Amino acid sequence: MGRFLVGAIAVVVGLFVVGAIASWLFHVLLGSIFYLLIGAVVVGGALWLYGRAKRSLGTPRNQRRIEAGMATWRQRNR
């Protein structure tokens, strides 16, 4: 009877320890995934805003192309 009781207590304690470790590991993994997703959203949003700002400013080459196209359009539609 004594061996059975010690074995049963060991199994219960072992399950508790394994469950605690698994819970902690699950929490750490989900937490890190959450932070990775938040970081990816922030970096992606910053890159998107940077691209929009860069496009809105326009490069000198694009500005010259637009002006040349407008001049051609004006000459054709006199």
C-alpha positions as CSV (number, residue, x, y, z in Angstrom):
1,M,0.0,0.0,0.0
2,G,2.9,2.4,0.8
3,R,4.5,1.9,-2.6
4,F,1.2,2.5,-4.4
5,L,0.6,5.8,-2.4
6,V,4.1,7.0,-3.1
7,G,3.8,6.1,-6.8
8,A,0.4,7.8,-7.1
9,I,1.7,11.0,-5.4
10,A,4.7,10.9,-7.7
11,V,2.5,10.6,-10.8
12,V,0.3,13.5,-9.6
13,V,3.3,15.7,-8.8
14,G,4.9,14.8,-12.2
15,L,1.7,15.7,-14.1
16,F,1.5,19.0,-12.2
17,V,5.2,19.8,-13.1
18,V,4.8,18.9,-16.7
19,G,1.5,20.8,-16.9
20,A,3.1,23.9,-15.3
21,I,6.1,23.7,-17.7
22,A,3.8,23.2,-20.7
23,S,1.6,26.1,-19.7
24,W,4.6,28.4,-19.2
25,L,6.1,27.4,-22.6
26,F,2.7,27.9,-24.3
27,H,2.4,31.3,-22.8
28,V,6.0,32.3,-23.8
29,L,5.5,31.0,-27.4
30,L,2.1,32.7,-27.9
31,G,3.5,35.9,-26.3
32,S,6.5,36.0,-28.6
33,I,4.3,35.3,-31.7
34,F,2.0,38.1,-30.6
35,Y,4.9,40.5,-30.3
36,L,6.3,39.4,-33.7
37,L,2.9,40.1,-35.3
38,I,2.6,43.5,-33.7
39,G,6.2,44.3,-34.8
40,A,5.5,43.2,-38.4
41,V,2.3,45.3,-38.5
42,V,4.2,48.4,-37.3
43,V,7.1,47.9,-39.7
44,G,4.8,47.2,-42.6
45,G,2.7,50.3,-41.8
46,A,5.8,52.4,-41.6
47,L,7.1,51.1,-45.0
48,W,3.7,51.7,-46.5
49,L,3.6,55.3,-45.2
50,Y,7.1,55.9,-46.4
51,G,6.2,54.7,-49.9
52,R,3.1,56.9,-50.0
53,A,5.1,59.9,-48.9
54,K,7.9,59.2,-51.4
55,R,5.4,58.8,-54.2
56,S,3.5,61.9,-53.3
57,L,6.6,64.1,-53.4
58,G,7.5,62.8,-56.9
59,T,11.0,62.6,-58.3
60,P,12.4,65.3,-60.6
61,R,12.5,62.7,-63.5
62,N,8.8,62.0,-63.0
63,Q,8.0,65.6,-62.8
64,R,9.8,66.3,-66.1
65,R,7.9,63.4,-67.7
66,I,4.6,64.8,-66.5
67,E,5.4,68.3,-67.8
68,A,6.6,66.9,-71.2
69,G,3.4,64.9,-71.5
70,M,1.3,68.0,-70.7
71,A,3.2,70.0,-73.2
72,T,2.6,67.4,-75.9
73,W,-1.1,67.3,-75.0
74,R,-1.3,71.1,-75.2
75,Q,0.3,71.1,-78.7
76,R,-2.0,68.4,-80.0
77,N,-5.1,70.0,-78.6
78,R,-4.7,73.6,-79.7
